[in-house]
Amino acid sequence: MGKVLILGGTRYFGKRLVNQLLKNGNHQVTVATRGLTKAEFDGPVDHLIMDRNEESSLVEAARSGYWDLVFDNICYSPDEALAATTAFDGYVGKYILTSTLSVYDFGKSPLVESDFDPYVYDLKRGGRSDFSYGEGKRQAEAAFFQKANFPVSAIRIPIVLGPDDYTRRLHFHVERVMQGTPIGISNLEAEMSYITSEEAADFLLWLGGTSLTGPINACSNGSIALGGLLEMIESIVGKKAIVAENSKQEDESPFGVPTSWIMDTAKAQAAGYNFTTLSDWLPHLISQIAEG
């Protein structure tokens, strides 16, 4: 890959990606952040101070050298994406945007990349506060795929799980079952896709070494219903979950989707990537969290 720039790489799968690049060697890795979070990596990393919301700051970072590859983990709006299409024009070989399952509407299952087409989506201007998370990512994809003059891939990932999840979404469920406190879930039969923080980083690394462009789904093989997830937690911790259909906001599950939300990964698999299987790693992760 050569010279690699990572926008937002100080925690979670962004940090894992940095360490994977360092482990593989043959890469000059630069991490660009606001400098608010100190991070230690498994080797030497260059560091740029950059404000993602300031176009001049982004331009300065982009044009500090030619980048063979850019990973953008912190783009959430069309204005940020459009700024990047200008800043990196002529200064990047390939650009990878971290996108999300949230670009897809509920209803169809499983979801394939063509179920949301950013190439024809109505592009609007605006910042992070002007859109919901999902719409912001839809607009960011539209901006890149409609306006960029360089190759772009958008990795669409579901909820990312891991012991290092700073949002503690799976932790929420495990801890509440262990403590005997209510969990608000409206549809226990809704199934979801997931991916680990380790595999999210692995997939990004793999994608950076391919010629694939456009949107591409990435998640572990298999899915699990929310009711099945609670049963798995119950079995591991030895306690019964308390489920409340009508609950206070603070008790609502961060996985509380109204219907199934599952992605199809045939495109990535056809290109040669082999995903892990959800049932192979989820019980172990739950045990890790339960043991503290």
DRENGU-454915 format. One line per 3 residues: number of its first residue (from 1); their letters; for each residue x, y, z of N, C-alpha, C. Coordinates in pm, whole numbers. Layout:
<nodes>
NUM) a) X:Y:Z:X:Y:Z:X:Y:Z; ...
</nodes>
This chain:
<nodes>
1) mgk) 82:-122:0:0:0:0:85:126:0; 203:122:59:291:237:58:258:339:164; 230:461:122:204:571:214:55:578:246
4) vli) 21:557:373:-119:542:413:-157:650:514; -270:715:491:-324:814:584:-455:761:641; -468:768:773:-591:725:839:-651:845:911
7) lgg) -771:882:870:-843:991:935:-924:932:1049; -880:952:1171:-944:895:1288:-896:753:1311; -789:737:1387:-735:602:1407:-681:580:1546
10) try) -738:650:1644:-683:640:1780:-758:544:1870; -871:489:1823:-944:395:1908:-1025:298:1822; -1065:192:1889:-1152:89:1835:-1093:28:1707
13) fgk) -1175:4:1603:-1120:-66:1487:-1024:22:1407; -1032:156:1426:-935:243:1361:-795:220:1417; -786:205:1547:-656:175:1611:-608:36:1572
16) rlv) -701:-59:1567:-664:-194:1525:-611:-193:1381; -671:-111:1294:-624:-101:1156:-481:-49:1152; -451:54:1231:-315:107:1235:-218:-3:1273
19) nql) -249:-78:1378:-159:-183:1425:-146:-297:1324; -253:-325:1250:-245:-426:1145:-151:-381:1033; -160:-255:996:-71:-201:893:74:-207:938
22) lkn) 97:-175:1066:233:-179:1120:285:-322:1124; 199:-414:1160:237:-555:1168:275:-609:1031; 200:-569:929:227:-617:793:354:-557:734
25) gnh) 392:-438:785:513:-374:736:495:-313:599; 602:-253:549:605:-194:415:505:-79:398; 463:-20:508:371:93:500:426:208:585
28) qvt) 413:328:531:440:448:610:305:501:655; 276:488:784:142:514:835:137:650:904; 37:729:866:12:858:929:-131:860:980
31) vat) -149:904:1104:-281:917:1163:-313:1065:1179; -428:1107:1129:-471:1247:1139:-590:1257:1233; -574:1331:1342:-681:1350:1439:-675:1493:1492
34) rgl) -770:1526:1578:-769:1658:1642:-665:1667:1752; -606:1555:1789:-505:1553:1892:-561:1550:2033; -689:1520:2047:-753:1520:2179:-738:1386:2250
37) tka) -720:1278:2173:-707:1145:2230:-568:1091:2205; -496:1065:2313:-362:1009:2300:-372:860:2277; -298:810:2182:-302:667:2151:-161:614:2133
40) efd) -139:494:2184:-12:425:2166:-32:312:2067; 59:301:1973:49:199:1869:165:101:1882; 159:-4:1802:259:-111:1810:381:-84:1725
43) gpv) 407:41:1695:521:77:1613:518:226:1582; 615:274:1506:622:417:1474:512:461:1380; 445:569:1417:336:626:1338:353:777:1332
46) dhl) 341:835:1214:341:981:1203:204:1033:1245; 199:1152:1297:74:1207:1348:53:1348:1295; -62:1371:1234:-101:1504:1189:-216:1555:1276
49) imd) -209:1680:1318:-322:1743:1387:-413:1804:1282; -538:1763:1283:-631:1806:1178:-772:1817:1236; -840:1922:1196:-981:1938:1232:-1064:1898:1111
52) rne) -1134:1784:1121:-1209:1730:1007:-1318:1825:959; -1363:1916:1046:-1470:2008:1009:-1419:2137:945; -1287:2154:943:-1228:2274:881:-1165:2235:748
55) ess) -1221:2286:639:-1172:2246:508:-1025:2281:488; -981:2395:538:-841:2435:522:-748:2337:594; -792:2287:710:-713:2190:784:-704:2059:710
58) lve) -815:2017:648:-818:1895:569:-728:1908:447; -732:2021:382:-648:2045:264:-500:2037:302; -465:2097:415:-325:2095:460:-279:1952:485
61) aar) -365:1870:548:-330:1731:573:-319:1653:442; -415:1674:353:-417:1601:226:-294:1631:142; -252:1756:141:-146:1797:51:-9:1803:116
64) sgy) 1:1738:232:133:1724:295:214:1615:228; 152:1548:132:222:1447:53:124:1371:-31; 173:1289:-125:83:1203:-202:56:1078:-118
67) wdl) -73:1039:-111:-113:924:-30:-156:810:-122; -91:697:-109:-133:581:-188:-273:537:-147; -304:552:-18:-432:505:33:-475:592:151
70) vfd) -603:629:152:-662:701:265:-779:622:319; -779:601:451:-894:544:520:-962:656:597; -1090:679:570:-1163:787:635:-1269:728:727
73) nic) -1239:727:858:-1331:672:958:-1419:778:1023; -1404:905:985:-1471:1012:1058:-1544:1110:967; -1601:1058:860:-1680:1143:769:-1827:1111:790
76) ysp) -1905:1212:828:-2045:1191:864:-2142:1281:791; -2096:1357:692:-2186:1450:624:-2139:1476:482; -2229:1528:396:-2189:1558:260:-2087:1672:251
79) dea) -2098:1771:338:-2001:1880:334:-1860:1830:364; -1849:1738:461:-1717:1681:492:-1666:1599:374; -1754:1523:311:-1715:1441:197:-1674:1527:78
82) laa) -1752:1631:51:-1719:1718:-62:-1587:1790:-40; -1560:1828:85:-1431:1890:116:-1317:1793:86; -1339:1664:116:-1236:1564:89:-1216:1541:-60
85) tta) -1324:1545:-138:-1310:1525:-282:-1225:1635:-344; -1231:1754:-287:-1148:1865:-335:-1007:1856:-282; -995:1832:-151:-864:1832:-86:-771:1723:-140
88) fdg) -827:1605:-166:-743:1492:-205:-734:1473:-356; -797:1559:-432:-792:1548:-578:-647:1562:-626; -594:1455:-683:-455:1455:-729:-356:1416:-622
91) yvg) -405:1384:-502:-315:1353:-391:-343:1216:-328; -423:1132:-395:-454:1001:-338:-472:899:-450; -427:775:-420:-446:667:-516:-579:599:-501
94) kyi) -620:578:-375:-750:517:-348:-799:567:-213; -929:584:-202:-992:641:-82:-1097:544:-32; -1091:508:97:-1188:416:155:-1266:486:265
97) lts) -1396:497:245:-1486:559:341:-1548:451:429; -1544:469:559:-1618:381:649:-1763:426:653; -1850:343:599:-1993:372:598:-2065:274:691
100) tls) -2192:249:668:-2271:181:770:-2391:108:712; -2436:6:783:-2562:-61:757:-2679:38:760; -2661:148:832:-2769:246:850:-2806:320:722
103) vyd) -2729:302:615:-2770:365:488:-2892:293:429; -2918:171:477:-3031:93:426:-3156:116:510; -3269:120:443:-3397:125:512:-3433:-13:565
106) fgk) -3521:-16:664:-3575:-143:712:-3671:-200:608; -3691:-330:613:-3792:-391:529:-3739:-508:450; -3637:-485:366:-3583:-592:283:-3475:-668:361
109) spl) -3468:-798:339:-3367:-878:409:-3339:-1005:329; -3211:-1037:301:-3093:-958:335:-3071:-843:238; -2994:-747:280:-2970:-626:202:-2844:-640:117
112) ves) -2856:-604:-10:-2741:-605:-100:-2704:-460:-133; -2584:-442:-185:-2532:-307:-208:-2623:-221:-295; -2689:-282:-392:-2774:-205:-484:-2903:-155:-419
115) dfd) -2931:-200:-297:-3051:-152:-228:-3039:-6:-185; -2918:45:-181:-2899:190:-171:-2793:229:-273; -2832:310:-371:-2743:349:-481:-2699:494:-464
118) pyv) -2577:516:-413:-2531:652:-389:-2497:729:-517; -2484:658:-627:-2448:723:-753:-2563:807:-809; -2686:775:-769:-2802:849:-820:-2881:916:-707
121) ydl) -2835:904:-585:-2908:960:-472:-2903:1112:-478; -3011:1175:-437:-3021:1321:-440:-2924:1383:-340; -2818:1443:-390:-2713:1499:-305:-2754:1636:-252
124) krg) -2739:1653:-122:-2769:1780:-56:-2646:1830:18; -2644:1957:49:-2535:2014:128:-2577:2018:274; -2477:2011:361:-2505:2019:504:-2397:1954:586
127) grs) -2397:1987:716:-2301:1930:809:-2363:1821:893; -2289:1777:993:-2333:1664:1075:-2466:1691:1144; -2484:1812:1192:-2605:1843:1268:-2729:1855:1181
130) dfs) -2711:1854:1050:-2825:1872:958:-2893:1740:920; -2833:1629:959:-2886:1499:917:-2881:1400:1033; -2966:1298:1024:-2951:1184:1113:-2822:1111:1076
133) yge) -2781:1019:1161:-2658:943:1134:-2667:871:1000; -2777:797:978:-2792:722:855:-2797:809:731; -2873:918:739:-2883:1008:624:-2751:1079:598
136) gkr) -2680:1115:704:-2549:1177:687:-2454:1087:611; -2458:957:643:-2372:861:573:-2419:840:429; -2550:839:406:-2600:829:269:-2550:947:186
139) qae) -2559:1066:243:-2516:1185:173:-2364:1185:150; -2290:1137:250:-2144:1130:235:-2106:1036:121; -2171:920:116:-2146:828:4:-2180:893:-130
142) aaf) -2295:958:-135:-2337:1023:-260:-2234:1126:-304; -2184:1203:-211:-2084:1307:-244:-1957:1245:-302; -1908:1140:-239:-1785:1076:-288:-1807:1012:-425
145) fqk) -1912:934:-439:-1929:859:-563:-1974:945:-680; -2034:1059:-651:-2077:1147:-759:-1973:1254:-794; -1887:1289:-699:-1799:1404:-721:-1650:1373:-721
148) anf) -1606:1263:-663:-1463:1237:-652:-1402:1201:-787; -1282:1251:-812:-1208:1219:-933:-1102:1112:-908; -1115:1040:-797:-1022:933:-762:-1104:810:-721
151) pvs) -1044:692:-722:-1118:570:-687:-1163:573:-541; -1289:534:-518:-1346:534:-383:-1417:401:-357; -1396:348:-237:-1474:236:-185:-1544:283:-59
154) air) -1662:228:-33:-1733:257:92:-1766:124:158; -1704:98:272:-1731:-25:345:-1853:-2:434; -1957:-80:410:-2080:-69:489:-2078:-178:596
157) ipi) -2068:-136:721:-2058:-231:831:-2175:-215:927; -2215:-323:993:-2323:-316:1092:-2266:-271:1226; -2337:-296:1335:-2286:-267:1469:-2157:-346:1490
160) vlg) -2054:-276:1534:-1924:-338:1558:-1913:-375:1705; -1878:-501:1732:-1868:-549:1869:-1725:-587:1902; -1690:-572:2028:-1558:-612:2073:-1538:-574:2218
163) pdd) -1439:-631:2284:-1412:-593:2423:-1370:-447:2435; -1323:-390:2324:-1277:-252:2321:-1384:-154:2273; -1510:-197:2268:-1619:-110:2221:-1645:0:2324
166) ytr) -1604:122:2291:-1621:234:2385:-1768:273:2402; -1855:231:2310:-1998:260:2325:-2067:157:2415; -2002:44:2439:-2047:-58:2534:-2189:-108:2505
169) rlh) -2218:-132:2379:-2354:-173:2342:-2385:-318:2382; -2292:-409:2354:-2313:-546:2401:-2297:-551:2553; -2205:-472:2606:-2186:-464:2751:-2318:-429:2820
172) fhv) -2394:-338:2759:-2523:-296:2814:-2611:-417:2842; -2621:-508:2745:-2708:-624:2759:-2654:-724:2861; -2524:-751:2853:-2464:-847:2946:-2476:-798:3090
175) erv) -2444:-671:3111:-2447:-617:3246:-2588:-612:3303; -2686:-581:3218:-2825:-572:3266:-2881:-710:3299; -2845:-809:3221:-2890:-945:3255:-2826:-987:3388
178) mqg) -2698:-959:3405:-2628:-997:3527:-2685:-924:3649; -2726:-798:3629:-2775:-716:3741:-2924:-731:3764; -2995:-796:3672:-3139:-812:3685:-3217:-684:3662
181) tpi) -3165:-598:3574:-3234:-473:3541:-3299:-486:3402; -3408:-412:3378:-3486:-431:3255:-3411:-389:3129; -3446:-455:3020:-3397:-420:2886:-3519:-402:2798
184) gis) -3530:-286:2737:-3644:-258:2651:-3619:-304:2509; -3696:-401:2464:-3686:-453:2327:-3827:-473:2273; -3856:-413:2159:-3991:-421:2104:-4014:-544:2018
187) nle) -3908:-597:1956:-3922:-712:1867:-3809:-812:1890; -3836:-914:1970:-3734:-1014:2003:-3698:-1101:1884; -3783:-1101:1781:-3757:-1186:1664:-3675:-1116:1557
190) aem) -3649:-986:1572:-3570:-912:1474:-3426:-964:1475; -3375:-997:1357:-3238:-1048:1345:-3146:-936:1296; -3019:-944:1340:-2922:-842:1301:-2790:-905:1260
193) syi) -2717:-835:1175:-2579:-869:1141:-2486:-795:1236; -2368:-853:1258:-2266:-790:1341:-2128:-817:1280; -2030:-745:1332:-1890:-770:1294:-1805:-735:1416
196) tse) -1691:-801:1432:-1602:-768:1543:-1512:-651:1504; -1461:-581:1604:-1368:-471:1577:-1243:-523:1508; -1201:-645:1543:-1084:-705:1479:-1109:-731:1332
199) eaa) -1227:-787:1300:-1256:-818:1160:-1283:-692:1079; -1341:-590:1140:-1360:-463:1068:-1225:-409:1022; -1126:-415:1112:-991:-370:1076:-929:-460:970
202) dfl) -945:-592:986:-891:-686:888:-950:-663:749; -1082:-638:746:-1147:-618:618:-1099:-489:551; -1087:-383:630:-1036:-258:575:-896:-278:516
205) lwl) -811:-350:589:-676:-378:540:-681:-455:409; -766:-558:404:-780:-637:282:-832:-553:167; -934:-473:193:-994:-391:89:-893:-292:31
208) ggt) -807:-240:118:-706:-146:71:-608:-207:-26; -594:-339:-22:-502:-407:-113:-568:-459:-238; -696:-426:-257:-768:-471:-376:-798:-353:-468
211) slt) -850:-385:-585:-892:-281:-680:-1041:-255:-671; -1109:-314:-572:-1253:-297:-557:-1289:-151:-530; -1392:-105:-597:-1445:29:-570:-1597:18:-553
214) gpi) -1658:129:-513:-1801:129:-491:-1836:82:-352; -1967:73:-321:-2009:26:-190:-1985:-124:-176; -1953:-168:-53:-1931:-309:-30:-1968:-344:114
217) nac) -2057:-442:130:-2101:-485:262:-1995:-570:330; -1987:-558:463:-1893:-639:540:-1955:-672:674; -1975:-802:701:-2023:-846:832:-1990:-994:848
220) sng) -1996:-1043:969:-1972:-1184:994:-2081:-1269:929; -2047:-1392:896:-2146:-1485:844:-2249:-1518:951; -2375:-1517:912:-2482:-1548:1006:-2538:-1425:1073
223) sia) -2653:-1443:1135:-2718:-1336:1209:-2781:-1398:1333; -2831:-1314:1422:-2894:-1365:1543:-3011:-1274:1580; -3121:-1335:1621:-3236:-1258:1668:-3204:-1199:1805
226) lgg) -3268:-1089:1837:-3242:-1026:1966:-3281:-1119:2082; -3388:-1194:2061:-3426:-1293:2161:-3319:-1400:2177; -3261:-1443:2065:-3153:-1542:2068:-3029:-1489:2136
229) lle) -3000:-1361:2115:-2886:-1298:2181:-2905:-1300:2333; -3026:-1265:2378:-3052:-1266:2523:-3043:-1408:2579; -3092:-1506:2503:-3083:-1645:2549:-2937:-1688:2561
232) mie) -2854:-1644:2469:-2712:-1678:2475:-2648:-1615:2599; -2681:-1489:2626:-2628:-1422:2745:-2676:-1492:2871; -2805:-1528:2875:-2862:-1598:2991:-2787:-1727:3018
235) siv) -2757:-1802:2913:-2689:-1930:2927:-2549:-1912:2983; -2482:-1805:2940:-2343:-1784:2980:-2333:-1728:3122; -2422:-1635:3157:-2410:-1571:3290:-2495:-1640:3396
238) gkk) -2586:-1729:3354:-2666:-1804:3450:-2777:-1724:3514; -2825:-1622:3446:-2935:-1542:3498:-3036:-1515:3387; -3159:-1486:3426:-3267:-1462:3331:-3276:-1313:3298
241) aiv) -3292:-1284:3169:-3310:-1145:3127:-3451:-1097:3161; -3460:-970:3197:-3589:-905:3220:-3617:-816:3100; -3714:-856:3018:-3745:-781:2895:-3872:-700:2916
244) aen) -3865:-573:2878:-3981:-484:2891:-4014:-427:2754; -4136:-451:2705:-4176:-397:2576:-4199:-246:2583; -4255:-201:2693:-4274:-57:2715:-4180:-14:2826
247) skq) -4072:55:2789:-3967:83:2884:-3928:230:2882; -3855:271:2984:-3799:405:2987:-3688:415:2883; -3660:536:2840:-3560:556:2736:-3424:500:2776
250) ede) -3386:518:2903:-3255:472:2947:-3245:320:2953; -3361:252:2947:-3361:105:2951:-3367:42:2812; -3384:123:2709:-3401:69:2574:-3270:13:2520
253) spf) -3282:-103:2457:-3166:-169:2398:-3111:-87:2281; -2978:-70:2275:-2919:-4:2157:-2929:-91:2032; -2975:-217:2048:-2999:-304:1934:-3148:-314:1902
256) gvp) -3229:-228:1961:-3374:-242:1952:-3433:-200:1820; -3407:-277:1715:-3459:-245:1582:-3602:-299:1568; -3686:-236:1485:-3825:-281:1470:-3841:-408:1390
259) tsw) -3744:-436:1301:-3751:-555:1218:-3610:-597:1181; -3595:-711:1116:-3462:-764:1086:-3381:-668:999; -3251:-668:1023:-3157:-577:955:-3032:-657:926
262) imd) -3030:-722:810:-2924:-818:777:-2863:-781:642; -2731:-796:632:-2662:-765:508:-2615:-892:436; -2612:-884:305:-2557:-987:218:-2413:-949:183
265) tak) -2320:-1042:197:-2179:-1011:171:-2125:-1085:49; -2213:-1124:-43:-2170:-1201:-159:-2065:-1126:-242; -2076:-994:-252:-1981:-917:-333:-1840:-930:-278
268) aqa) -1825:-912:-148:-1692:-923:-86:-1640:-1066:-95; -1728:-1163:-73:-1684:-1302:-76:-1643:-1344:-218; -1714:-1294:-318:-1678:-1326:-456:-1542:-1268:-492
271) agy) -1504:-1159:-424:-1374:-1096:-449:-1262:-1164:-368; -1300:-1259:-282:-1197:-1337:-214:-1186:-1322:-64; -1275:-1245:-1:-1266:-1229:144:-1350:-1335:214
274) nft) -1294:-1399:317:-1364:-1501:394:-1396:-1446:533; -1524:-1424:557:-1567:-1370:686:-1572:-1478:793; -1554:-1435:918:-1573:-1525:1030:-1722:-1554:1045
277) tls) -1754:-1651:1130:-1893:-1687:1155:-1934:-1635:1293; -2048:-1568:1297:-2096:-1503:1419:-2099:-1598:1539; -2152:-1717:1517:-2167:-1811:1629:-2033:-1862:1682
280) dwl) -1925:-1844:1605:-1793:-1888:1650:-1729:-1791:1749; -1767:-1662:1741:-1699:-1566:1828:-1789:-1496:1930; -1920:-1492:1905:-2007:-1417:1994:-2013:-1474:2137
283) phl) -2026:-1607:2155:-2028:-1659:2294:-1902:-1624:2372; -1787:-1633:2306:-1661:-1601:2373:-1656:-1454:2414; -1704:-1367:2326:-1703:-1224:2358:-1795:-1196:2476
286) isq) -1912:-1258:2478:-2003:-1239:2591:-1937:-1284:2721; -1866:-1397:2716:-1797:-1446:2836:-1689:-1347:2880; -1614:-1291:2784:-1514:-1191:2818:-1575:-1072:2891
289) iae) -1685:-1024:2840:-1752:-907:2899:-1806:-943:3038; -1864:-1061:3052:-1920:-1103:3181:-1813:-1116:3287; -1694:-1159:3245:-1584:-1177:3340:-1515:-1046:3375
292) g) -1552:-941:3303:-1495:-809:3330:-1353:-794:3284
</nodes>
